[in-house]
Amino acid sequence: MLRPIFLMPILLPLSSQAGAAVNPVRLSCESRTNPLGVDVATPRLGWQLTDSSNGRGIRQSAYQVLVASSPQILTKNSGDLWDSGRVALAKNLDVLYGGRPLRSAQAIFWKVRIWDGKGQPSAWSQNAKWTMGLLQPSDWTAQWLASPIASEVQRKAIGYHAAETTGQEDTKWVQVDLGAPMPLEAVRLHPMFHANRAGFGFPLRFKVEAANDAAFQAPTGIADQTASDFLNPGTRPVPFDAKGITARFVRVTATKLQQRDATIYAFALSQLEVVSGGKNVAEGATVTAKDSAEFSGWGKVGLTDGALNPPVEAGKKYETLLLRREFTVKAGLRRAIAFVSGLGHYEMSLNGAKVGDDLLAPGWTNYRKTVLYDTRDLTASLRLGANAIGLILGNGMYNVLDGRYNKFTGSFGPQKAIVQLRLEYNDGSVQTIGTDERWRVASGPITFSGVYGGEDYDARLASKGWDAPGFNASAWAAPQIVKSPGGKLRGVSVANPPIRQFEKFAPVSTRILRPGVTVYDMGQNASVMPRITVSGPAGSTVRIVPGELLNPDGSVSQSSGGGPSYWQYTLAGTGNETYFPKFFYRGSRYQQVEVTPAPGSTELPVVQSIECVMVHADSPVAGTFTTSNPLFNRTWNLVRWAQRSNMVSVMTDCPHREKLGWLEEDYLNGPALRYNFDMANMFAKVMNDIADSQVDNGFVPSIAPEYVKFGGDGDGNPFRNSPEWGSAFVLIAWQQYQFNGDLELLRRHYDGMKRYVSYLDSRANDHILDFGLGDWFDIGPGEPGPSKLTPRALTATAIYFEDVTVLAHTARLLGNKGDAERYEALVNQIRSAFNTKFFNPATRAYATSSQTANSMPLVVGLVDPANRVSVVEAIVKDVQAKGLTAGDVGYRYLLRALADNGRSDVIYAMNNQSDKPGYGMQLKRGATSLTEAWDANPGPSQNHFMLGQINEWFFHDLAGIQPAAPGFSKITIKPAFVGDLTHVAATHVSGYGAIKSEWTRQNLRITLAVSIPANTTANIHIPASNAASVKEGGKPTGNSTGVTLVKIENGVAIFAVRSGTYKFTSVLPG
């Protein structure tokens, strides 16, 4: 039998609304305010209700929506696109537009009025607006542009890398099969640039041979460099004359390997080029090798993918690309809308000024499936006559090239951009200016752009006025018209909130290590970009090296985040110069600033000022929290810093070393995130990333977008395939429904969710799954990593069960009765198999009886009711004996198992300490953001939101704010009065408005103040020995308007209330 998801409060009689002035406010479309680029045919509309009288029991009984093509029509209280008429529904969220078909680029204006519970109409709301994006691929008439030397050849792997070895003279070989014997003119070996090392893995001694048999029984020598060490070629290809010999196979044999680090030796090549008839006949050839590293982007297939380095044209490398176009605006301009995407990232300017306040646009995606575009209203920025558009492009996740630190290397193609500007005039004419051959391009002043390695900006290369009209662009080149990356251009329906600037950090301390090297402590570990003002001679440089920790000598350490990685600014010598990066951010607390004179000079540049600016996605703040416990306040903040630092266009695991979307964090921390922020749009983006990453057999990889496959390509690799990770596809959508009342993600991705569960079912043996990482980073023997205390089969099967349970509920919600019955039957089968496999009747606990082993089955509904008490007791006993041991996967279930079974006192004690691994220990050791390891181990990341599930407990249990129906349309306020806490206050802003819970305790006297938003109801739980001991507003609850006693149970009085503000007092039972 499926467990109920929500406890529904009882229905209440209609409360008084006399004198209420109820009005709709905060109108939204697709969960955004006045959005640009709406790319769905039937947008969802919503609003909140406000009551100027602060009355109780405010509700909506009906609504009317007007949608018009102009504000003038709305002024007449008319809607030429849609007039819903009076709709007798209380619904004020996710109201589907039901009017005339909408057109691409159309400007839409709307307003709403409501009728209250007494049937009285409100005033009309203020006008709101949305702008349509481009709805069909055919609406795009602009073309993708790239540099004139851009190569569209896509790398299949970053190159060939033999298996690592500890023996420098271990022989390695790799060979290509040309398919048939042919005369060979030359063989060229293309070295790797990797890990900030030119000629990475290029062998010290080697030979090149050709043969007509794959076993090389009778080879012909082309080159023999085995007698002495070969000089590292750096990045230059190494050619050898093949003298016209005829052969089918070409082999490179390495006899002395390059040293990779202290004990490891490597052999690596980027390309093996074989020339016959003037062409590279090795392109696409089959590659075999003695051995090969087939992970982290490496693969032997890359050796012949044909992605040769393009020629450099007149010294122009196009590390970053500038694009510009001048155009003329006629008189009578009514509206100007631009649709723009630049890959990997772009910054747009108009007439010399940056357009918008966002950064790092567009968001990261699988560019083969989805390419995000932005819609920008340029009307106010254009002027009569000459105007100019400019774009500068950077690499981002789209083009991760070698150089400095990289977590992986891979590319979707060269930097490219598409722009379509629509100019509408008062006479009804429309002019379209799109990217085409009339645009001009040049190499940009950013000379290095890496999502991991950093950004270098040479101010001497900046062309003043390049993005303004009248600039002389005669030296600029014509662009190359290229293909799209392959993905569908999509707007806000799957876009992350814009990334913007937030807090600015000034140094809290400064230390000069030596002349020219200064370390600044900014006081907070966060995702930042620095802003510096400097002066000095042209050609002098300022390098900013970020880090989370310091070395013993006081210098910045990049050990926890990967390095080398830095920003570097080369001065133009024009006085005070200010630099703020465009395309690189990094998580850090410390900045090591190194100044260097220009070549031939001894004069150092001078740093006039430095600050760090926090950058992250602008997901609206939805929660506040405070208590009388300073450690808990600091813990909430510790987690929140990590949540924000990893909130970009995906939810990254860390803002430096990986910047990847590891999926388990998104649902395990889903409620903790959603209580603090409005995550609806961010998680819609994440769900699209997962859908784009799902493979044909239904398998969902552990990272989305899946830019890299750690540990190998197949689904037998636990780092790529772990049910606790892939299940995010099911559980994120369900949490969106619970927190936002939004069925859209469940509808949109239902088929993909079914395919994933079918894949899990295909991997199950008698309904038991046994693969994956298990409870990652639990506290057991040895270094943190895969589960040590809990069988991986237990966590995998428990998550599988939870997925099927959610799908059964989803099928019912969507009206798929057959699916629902099938999944309900599967739920029972998995439950039976799980308990047979893992429940130990002797101990009355599960498997190893670890915290995770007992908590997961308890929370997801696998435990037989007769055994619940013993399982809870086993959890309590283990926590009290050992402290916290649960890891990444198990910790949320541990919190829920204890809290849902009335043992928040155990959670309080477990986290109200600093001497055992946990939040307190992290704070005690100086952490300012949540770390990857429970004990703040300096090796892993120091800014990781992975273990931040405690924030859910703070809101859901300490403050007691809980959804009792989807979207908080019905609310439970059920605080946990635990430990020595004397005060807790929290606010969560739901789709209906702010929910507030604040309680104080003086001795045994409890005061609980709550605020329930309009159009919702709530059940309030407050300790009491009897109803008479509880008062509201200073009087008996029976005399209080809008308050109804439901029942008294186990020393708790439960009252049903409608919207409004209430203040209850009671005495804790003795």
N, C-alpha and C positions, 0 to 999 in steps of 0.2 A: 504494500500500500504506500502511495506517495505521501510524503510529509507535506502539510500545508506550508505555504511560503510566508503567509502573513496572518497574523491574528487580527481579525476585523473588530474595531470598536462597535459597540451597540449603536443603533440609530437613536437620534435625539429628537425631541419635539422642537419645532421651530422656535428660536429665541427672538426676543424683541429686537427690532431694527428701527425703532421710532427715531426720527430725526436724522437717520444715517444719510450721509452724502457719499455714496459709493461711486467711484469712477475707475475706468480702466486706464492703466498707466504702463510704462515700460513695455511698449509694443515690440514684438520680435518677429522676425521671419527666418526660418531655418536656424533658430536658436541664436540669431545675431541681431544687432541693432542696425537698421538701415543698411543691410549688406549690399555689396557690389559683387556681381558675378554669380548670381543664383543660376544654377545650371540644371534644375529639376523642373519638370513641366507643371507640377502641382505643389508649390511650396507649402510648408506648414507654418501657420501663424499662431501667435500666442500673445498673452497679455497678463498682467497682474492686476489686482484690485486694491484700491486704497480707500480708506474711510476717514474722512476728516474729523468725524465725531469720536473716533476711537471706540466705537461700540463693539458689542459682542454678537456673535452669531451672524456675521456678515457673509452672505453667500450670493451667488449669481444663479438666477433661474432661467435666464435666456440671454441671447446676444444677437447683434446684427452687425455684419461686416460690410463695409463699402470699399470697393477697389476701383480706382479710376486711372485714366491715362494722363491726367493733369491735376494739379492741386486746385485749379479753378473749378473743375467739375465737382471735386469733393466739397468745396465751399458751399455749393448748392445742395449739399446733403444727397448727392446722387453718385451712383457708381456705374460708369459705362462699361466697365469690365466685369464687375460682379456686384450684385446686391444680394446678400444671403437671405434677406428678409429676416423676420423675427424667428430665431431658432430656439425652441424651448429646451435647451440643454444647459447644464451647469459647466460644461466643458470650457476651459479658457486656455488650454495648452494643446498643441498639435492639432489645430483646426485646419483641415485641408482646404486650400484654395479651390473653389468650385465654379469659376467663371469662364470667360472666353479663353480660347487658346492664347498663350503668351508667345511673344516673338523674341528672337535673339536681340540683345542690346536694348530692350524696351525699358523705359523708366516707368515704374509702377508706384502709385500713391494710394494710401489706404488709411482708414480709421475704423473705430469700433465703438459701439455703445452697448451697455448691458442693462438688464432688468434685475433688480435685487430680489430678495426673498419675499417681499411684499408686493412684487409686481410693478414697482416704480422704476421708470427708465432713468438712466444716468444721462449726464451730458455726453456729447461726443468726445472722444479722446482727441488729443493733439494728432495732427497728421504724422504718419510714418511713411517710409519709402523703402523700396528695394529696386535694384537694377538687375535685369537679366544678363546672364553671360551669353556665350555663343552655344546654342543648343545642339547643333548638328555639325559634324566634321566639314560638311560642304559650306558652312558659314565662314570658314577660314579661307580667305583669299590671299593672305600674306604667305610668304615663303620663309623657310628656315635659312639663316645665313651663318656662315662660318668664315674663318680666315682663308685667304687664297691658297695656303699651303696645307690646309687641314686634310688629314687622311681619314676616310670613313671605314678603313679596315678595323674590325673589332678584334681585340685580343681574346683568344679562347682561354688563355692562362697567362700569367705574368712571365712565364719562362720555364725552362727545364731546370730542375734541382735534383741531383742524385741524393739518395738517402745519406744522411749524415754519418760520419764515421770518426772514430778516435785515432785512426791510423793514417798518417799523412801520405804514406806510399801505397795505400789500398788502391787497387786499380778499379776505375769506373769507366763505363763506355755508354755512348748513346749513338744511335744510327737512324738514317732515314731510308725509306724505300721509295725510289722514284717511279716505280711501277713497271719500268722496262729499261733495258740498257740504252744508253744514249751518250753522245760525246760531251764531255764535261770541260768547260772553259775555266771555271774558277770555283773555289769554295771560300765563303766568307763566314767567319765566326763573329757573331754580334755579342759583345759582353753585356752583362747586367749592370744597371745602376740600382742598388738596393741597400736598404738600411744605412743610407747616407754614405755609401761606399761605391765609388766607380770601379768597374771591373770586378764586382762582387762574384766570388766563386770561380773566377777565371783560373784555369789550372796553371801551375808553375811549369809543369812538364807534360807534354802530350804529343800525340801523333794523329794525323789525318790520313785515312786510307779509303780506297774505293774497291768494290768487288762486285762480282755478278752472282755471288752466293751469300745468303743471309748469314751464314755461320762464319764468313770471312776465312775460309780455308785457304784461299789463294788471293790475298789482297794485293793491291798495287798502291804503293806509297805516294801520297801527295805532299805531305810535309811531316818532318820528324823533328820535334823539339824536346826530345827526351834526354838529351845529353847534358843540358844546362838549363837553369831557370829562365823562363821567358818573362820579359818585362811586362808588367801589368799594363794593358792597353787603355785603361780608363774607360771612356765611352766610345772610343773609335773602333769600328769594325776591323777585323784582322783578315786580310785577303791572302789566299794562296793560289798559285797558278796550277791548274789541273792538267795543263799541257794536252788537252784534247783526248785524254784517255776515255775509253768507253766502259761504262759501268752502270749498274742499277742501284747499288747500295753505297752510301757514304757513311763512314763511322769516324767519330772522334773518341779517342781513348786517352784518358787522363791517367798519368802514372805518378804524378806528385801533386797533391791537392793543396788548395789555398787554405790557410788557417782562418777559421771563422771566429773562434774565441779561444779561451785558454786551452781547451781540450778537444775541440770539435773542428773537423776539417770538411770542406765542402767543394763540390764541383757544380757550377751553374752556368748556363748560357741563356741569353735572351732569344736569339734566332740562329738557325743554321741555314745559310743561303747557298744554294747550288745553282750556278749559272750555266745554261746550255742554250745556244741560239740566242744569246743576249737577254734571256729571261730567267727569272728565278723559278726553276722547275721543282724546287723543294716545297713550294707553297702548297699546303694541304696534304703533303705526303705523310704516310704512316710512320710513326716514330716508335721504336722499341729501345729498350735500355736494360742494362744490368739491373738497375733498380731506379726508382723514381719517387720523389716526394709528391704525393697527390693530395695536397691539402693547403689551407691558408692561401689559396690563389695560385699555387704552383701546380704545374702539370706538364707532362711531356708534350701534350698536344700544342702547347704554346710555342714550341720550338719551330714549328712550320706554319704558324697561322698567318704569315705574310705581313705582320705589322712592323715593317721596317721603319726606322726613324726617317721622317721626311727631310728633304733638303732644306737648309736654312736660306731664306731669300733675303739678300741684301742685309744680312745681319739681324733680320727681324725674327725673333723666336716665337712671338705670339704666346708667351707664357700666360698673359691675360689679354683680352681682346676689347678694343674700343669700337663702337659702332655709332655712326651719326647720320642724320638726315635733316636737311633744311626743307621747310615748306612754308606756304603762304596761307594765312587765314583771311578770308574775305570779310566784309562787313556783314553784320547781322548773325553772328554766331550765337546759336541757342544752347548747344551742348556739345561737349567733346569727351568721348570715352575711349580709353585705350585698353586693349587686351594684350597682355605681354607675358612672355616667359623667356628666361635666359638661363642657360645651363652651363655649369652646375648652379651658380648663383649669379644674380645680376643686381645692379643698382641703376636706376633710371633717373635721368635728369632732364629738365626742360628749361630751356633758355638760361642755362648755367646754374640752376638750383635743383637740389635733390627732390625727387617726387616721393612723398610719403615719409613716414617716420619709422618704417619697418626695416628689418635687417635680414640677411641670409635668406632672401626669397629666390625662387620658390622652395617649398619644403622638399625634403628627401623622399624619393619614391623608387620603386622599380621602374625605371624610365622606359623599359620595354613594354610595360603595361599601362602605366599612368604617368602623365606629365602635367603638373599643376601650372595653371596660369593665373595671373592676377588681373583684376579689372580696376582701372584707375580713372577717376573723374578729373580731367585736366581743364575743365571749363574755365575756372577762375585763374589759371596760370597762363593761358594763352593770350596773345595780344594781336591786334589788327596788324596785318603785314607779315614780316619775316619772323619765323620761329624755328627752333632747332630742338630735336630730340637726341639725347645721348644715352648710350648704355655702356657699362663696363661689366665684363664677365669674369668670374673666378671659377675654380674647379669644384669645390664642395665634394659631396659623396658621388657625384656623377663621374668624376674623372680623378681617381685616386692614383697618382703617379708616384714613381720612386723618387726619393729625395728626403733626407732627414728621417725622422721617425715615421713609420707607418704601421698600422695594425695589419693591413693587407694592402694589396695593390690590385687595381682593376679599373676598367674604363668602359663607359657606355658610348664613347666617341669624343670627338673634339668639341670644344666650347662652341655653342651655337645659340641663336636667339631668334625669336619670332615676335613681331609687333604688328598689331592692327589697330590703327587710330581711326575712329569714326567721328567726323565733324558734321553736325546737324545745324542747318541754318533756318532762320525764321521763315524763309520763302518755301520751306519744305524740301529743299535740295540736300543731298547727303554726299559728302566727299570721304573717300576711304584712302588712307595712306598706310600702306603695308610694307613690310620689309621685302625688298626686291633688289635688282641689280643697280638701282640708283643710289642706294646707300653706300657709304664708304667706311672702311675699316682701317685700324692701325693697331700696333702693339701698345699695350697699356703700361703704365708706370709700375704696376705690381709685377715684379720680376720673379717671384716665387709665390705660388698659391697652393697650399696643401691643407686638407681638412684635419690632418694630424700634425704635420711638420711645421706649419706656421704661415707667415706672410711677410714678404719683403717688399718694401715700397721705396722706389728711387725717385725722390722729388725732382731730380734733374731731368727726368724723362717726362714729367707732366707738361702737357701742352695747354697753356693758358687759353681759356675761351673755346676749347675744343667742342664743348656742348652748347655753345651760344651761336646765334645767327651772325653771319659775317666772317666766320673763321675761314682762313685759307687752308682748305683740305686738299690742295692740288697734289701734295706728296702722298696722300693716303691712297690705299689700294681699293680696287673693286672687290666686293665680297665673293665668296664661292656660295652658290645656291646648293644646298645639301638636303638630304632626306631628314625626316623627323627621327627621333630615337626609336620610334616604334609605338610608344605609348599613346593612349587617347588623351587629348587635351581636356582637362577637367577643372572646374571652378570650385566654389566654396563647399559643394556637397561632400567632398572628401579632403578638404584642405585643413591644415592645422591653423590655429589662431596665429596672427602675425607675431613674429619675434621682435621685441622692442627693448629699449633701454629702461632700466629701473634704478636701484640704488647706486650711488656713487661713493666709492671708498677712498678716503685720503689715507696716507700712511700713518700708522700709529707709532711706528718707530723706524729708524733709519740706521744702517750700519755700513760704514765704508770699509770694505775688505782690503783694498789696495787702491792706488791711484787708478781712476778710470772704472772701478767696479764698486757698485753700491747695491746693497740689498734693502728693499723696502718691505716691511711687514704691513699688509693692508688690514690685518685684524680679522678677516673672515675668508674662509674657503668658499668660493662661489664660482659660477660660470661667468667669466669676465672678458671684456676687451679693455685694453689700456688706452688712456688719452694722455699724450705728452705734449708739452711745449718745449722746444729746444732752439738753440741758436748755435751757430758755428760755421766754419768754412764749408763750401760746396765739396761734396765727396766724403766728408766725415760721416761716421755712422753711429747710431744708437741701437743697440740690441737689447731686447727685453726678454729675459728667460724666466718663464713662469714655473712655479712648483708649489706643491702642497706642504712639503717638509724641508728642513734644513739639514745639511751635512754637519758633522761635528765641527768643522772649521767655520761654520756660519754661512757657507755658500748654499745656493738653492740646489735641492735634490730633485731630480725628475724620476727617481726610481719607482714611485707609486703610479706615475702617470705616463711614462714612456718618454724617451728623448733620443736625440736632440729635437727640440721643438721650441720655436721662438718667433717673436716679431722683430723685424729689423727695418729701420728707417735711415735712408741715406739723404743727407741734407742737400738742399739746393743753394744754401748760402744766401738767403734773402732776408735775414733778420730773424725775428721770432717765428718759428714754424710749428704748426700744430698738426699732429698725426693721430688719427683714430682709425683702426683697421676697418676693412670692408667685409672680409670673407673668412676670418678666423677668430674663433673664441676658444678659451680653454679654462678648465676648472683649476683654480689655484688660490693660494693665500699670499705667497711671497713673489716678488718680482726682482730679479737680479738684473740690474741695468749696467751694461758694459758699453763704454764710449771709446771710439777708435778714431784717430786722426785720418784725414784724407791721405792718399798715397803721396809721399814726398813731403809731408808736413808733420809737425809735432804738436800742432794746436788741437786740443781736444774740444769736441762740442760740449755745450753746457746744457744740462737738463734744468729748465726753469721751473717746471711743475710736472707732477704725475698724479693721476688718479686711475682707479679701475672702476669700470661701469658694469654692473650686472646685466646680463642679457638672457632672456628666456621668452617662451611663448606667453602671450598675453591672455592666458586663461583667467577669467575673472575670479577674484577672491570670493570664496563662498563660506569661509569659516573663521571664527575667532575662538580662542580657548585660553583660560587662565585658571589657576588654582591657588590654594594657600600653600602648596608644596613647591618650593623653588626648583627642586630637581625635576619635577614633572614639567614645569614651565620651560625649563631649559631643554628638556627632552623633546617637547613639542616643537620648539624652535629648531633644534638640531635636525630633526627629521624634515621639517619644512624647508630648510636651506637646501637639503639634498633633493627634495622633490622639485623645487624650483630650478635648481642647477641642471637637472636632467630633463627639463621640460622644453624641448625645442620643437622640431617638426616630427620627431618621434620621441617616445619616452626612452631616453638612453640609460644604459646601466651606469655609466660614469661619463663625465664631461671632458675626458682627456684621452685615456689609454685606448678605449674602444669606441665610444660614441655610437653604440649599436643598440638596436631594439630587441633585447632579450625579453621574451614574451611573458615568462612566468611572473615577472614583477608587476605587470599591468593589471592582472586580476587579483593576485595575492595582496597587492597594495591598493587595489581599486577603491574600496571604501575609504581607506586612509587618505587617498588623493581626493576623492570626490567630496568628502566632508570639508576639505580645505579649499578646493577650487571647483569651478564649474568646468568639468572635464568632458562635457558632451561632444563638443566639436573635435577635441583632441582624440577622443576614443573612436569617433567616426572615421577619422583619418587612419588610426591604427588598424581598425578593422579592415579598411580597404587595403592597407599594406599586407595584412595577413592573407586576404583573399587573392591578392596578386602573387603571393609567394606559395600558395597551395599548389601542389603538383597533381598530375593527372589521376593518380591512384587515391587521392584524398589526403595524403600525408601533409601535415603542416610542420615546416621546419621551426627550429627554436628561435630563430632570429627573423624579424621582418622589418623593413625589406631585407632580403637575404643577400647581402653584398658579398659574403664570404662563407665558406663551408669549413669550419674548423674540424679537423680530424678526418676529413674525407667526404666523398660525394654521396654515398649510399645512405639509406635509412636505417642501416645497422649501426651507425655511428651515434653514440649516446649524446655527444655534444650537438649533433644536428637533430636528433630525434629523441625526445623525451616527452612522454604524455603529460607530465606536469607543466611543460612549456607550451606544447601545441594546443592544449585545452583552453588556452586564452581565447581561441576563436569562438568557443561556445560561451565561456563564462564572462567575458567582457560585455558581450551583447546582453546577457541576462542581467548583469549589474546595471547596465544603462537603463533597462526597463525598470528595475527596482528603484533606482535613484531619480530617474527623470520621467518615469511613466511613458517612455519612448519605445514603441514597438518597432520603429523603423529598422534598426539594426538587425533585429530578429527576423523581420520580413525579408530584408535585402540579402541577408547571408544565410538564410535557413537551409538552402540546398547545399551550400558549402559546409555548413556545420554538420549536416547529415552525412556528407561524404567523408568528413573527418572521423566521425564516430563509426562509420562503416569500415574505415581503414583500421581503427583500433580493434574493432570486432574481428577483422581478418587476422590480426596479430595475436589475439587472445587464445589461450589454451585452456579449455574448460572454463572460459570466462575470466581467466586470470592473465593479466599482462605482466611481463617480466623483462622490461628493458628500460633504459633511460638512466638519468643521473640520480634519481631519488631525492632525498632531503639534502640538497646541496648546502655546504658550509655549516652542517650541524657540528656541535662541539663534541668530538670524540677523539680517539687516539690518532696521533700524527697530524700532518698539516691539513688545513681545511680543503675541501674538495667534494667529490661525490659522497653520498650518504655512508656514514660509518655505524650509526646506531639503529637504523631502521631498514628492513629489507626493501629493496627497490620495487619488488613486486607488490608490496603493500601500498606504497604511495601511488604507484602507477595504476593499480586496480581501483583504489579509492577515488582517484580523479576520473577514471573511466566511468565509474558508477555515478559520480556527480554530473558528468557530461550527459549521460543517458537520462538521468532524472530531469535535468534542465530541458533536454529535447522533448521529453514527454510533456512537460508543462507548456513548452513553446508550441508544440503541435496542437494542444487543446486551445491555446489562445488564438492560433491562426486558423482554427477550424478544420484541421487535418485529423479526423477521428481515427482513420486507419493507422496512421503513423503513431498517434498517441497510444493506441492499444498495443501496438508492437513494442514500443519503447517501454511501456509500463510492464509488459511481460519480461522484457530483458532486464529491467531493474530488479525484479524479484529473482531472476536466475543469477545475476551477478552477486546479489546479497547472499544468497544461499552458498554459492561457491566461495565467496570471500570468507564467510564465517567458518565454513568447513576447513578452509586452508589456514586461516590465521588465528582464530579464537582458540585460546587454551583454557579448557574447562577447569583445569587444576588451579591455575592462577587467576582465572576469571578476568583475563586481560588479553591483549593481542600481541602475537609474535614475541618480539624482544621486550615488550612492555616499555619501550622508550616513550618519551613524551609525544613524539609524532605518531608512533604506532598506535597509541590509544586515542589520541585526539582526532585524527582524521576520520576514522570510522564513526566516532561519536557525532561529529559535526555534520557529516554528509548523510547520515541516516542509516548506517549499516548495522548499528548495534541493536540487538534485541532489547526491548524495554526491560526485560527481567535482569539484564546485565548492566544497565546504564550506571547504576549506583557504584558497582564494583569497579567499572572502568574509570569513572571520575575519581574514585578513591585512589586508584593506582596512579593516576596523573598527579594528584595532589601529593601523594607520598614521594614520588620521584622528584618533583620540583622542590619540595621542602628538604630533601636529602642532598640533591646535587646542584640546585640552582637551575638556571636556564641551560638546556642542551639542544633544543629544537633549532633547526636551520631555516634556510630560505623558504622552503616549501611548507614545513611543519609549523612554523611559528604562528602564522595567522590562525591555524586550526587549534593550536594550543590556547591562544587567547580566547577564541570563541568557545572552545570546550569548557573552559573554566568559567567564563562570564555567563554563558547561557545556562549553566548549571549552578548559578548562585555562588561561585567561588572567586569573585573579583578580589576578595581579600588576599587570595594567593597571588594573583597578578600584581596587586599593589606591593606586597612584600618582595616579590621576585624582582621588581623594577625599582623599588625604593632603596637602592643600595649602590655602592660604587666599588666594592671590593671583589666582585665576581664579574665575569664577562657579561656585558650588557650596556645599556645606554649610559648608566652612571659611570662605569669604567671608562668609556670613551670620553666623556666630558672631563673626568678626572685626569685623563692623559692628554688633555688639551685640544681635543677635536672640536671644531666649530661647525662641521656638517657631519651627517651620519656616515660612518665608515663601512667598508665592505665586510670586515670581520668584527665579530662581537667584541673582541678585546682590543680594537684599534691597532692591530698588527700593522706596523709601518710598511710592510711589503705590498699588500693589496691597495686598492683604491681608498682614498680618504674622503671621497664624496660619492656615495652610493645610496640610492633610496631603497635598495633591496629589502632591508630589514626594518622598514619604517611602519610596520603594521600597528604599532602601539597607538598611533594617532587615531585609528578607528576606535580603539577602546576608550580613548579620552572622550570622544564625542558620543559614541553609541552607548557607553556604559557609565562612565563617571558623570557625564552630563545627562545621559539617558535619552538622547535624541535619536529616535529609531523610526524607520518607515514601517507603518502598519499596512500600507497599501502602496501600489506603484506610484512613484513620484512624490511621496509624502502627501498624497491627497488625504490620507488618514495617517495620523501620527501617534506614536507611543512616546510618552515621556516617563522614563523609568530609571532614575539615577541609582547609582551604587554608592551607598554611604559607607565607605570603607576606610580603614587605617585611622590616621590621626588628622585626616582632611577636615578642615572647618569651612572651606569655601570652594566651590567650583562654578564657573560661568562659561557658557559656550553659546555661540550663534552659528546656525547653518542656514544659508540662503538657498531655499529650494526653488523650484519653478514657480511656486505660488507666493513666495516671499520669505521673509526672515522668520526662522523658528528659534526661539530663545529659551534657554533653561539656565537658571542660576539658583544655587542653593547654598545656605549657610547652616552651620551647626554650632550651637552653643550648649555645651553639656548634652542633654538629651533633647533639646528643643530644635526642631527642624523648620526652616523657612524655605519654601520653594516658589520662585517666581518664574512664570512661563509666559511666552507670547506665541500665539498660534495664528498663522496668516489667514486672511480672508479666503473663503471658499474651501476650507478644510475643517476637519474635526480631529479630536485627539482624545486619548485615554491617558490620564495622569495617575501614576503610581506613587503613593507616599506612605511611608511607614506609619502605622497607627494601630492601637489596640482595639479601637472601636470608632465608629463614625462620628460620635459626639466629640472626640478629641481633636478632630480636624476642623479648622476654620479656613474660610477663604475671604480675603478682604476684611478680616477682623470679625466676621460673623459666621454663624453655623452654615455649613455648606448647603443645608436644605433651604436656606433663605437667600442663597446666592444665585443671581441670574445666570442661566446658561450652564449650571453645574448639576450633574446627576450622578448619584452614587450607583455604581455598577455592582460592586461586591466588596467584601473584605475577606482576604484569603492569606493565610500564613503570615499574619501580622502586617499586611499591606492593604491599604484602602485604595480602590481604583475608582476614579471619577471620570465620567465622560463630559467633554466640553466642546463647544464650537469655537470659532475663531475669536480672538480677543486676548487681553492681558489679564492674568490671574496671579494671585499671591496666596499660596496655601501655607498654613502653619500646622505643626503637629508635634507630638512628643514620641520619640522612639520608644517602642515597647521595652520594658525592663527585662 
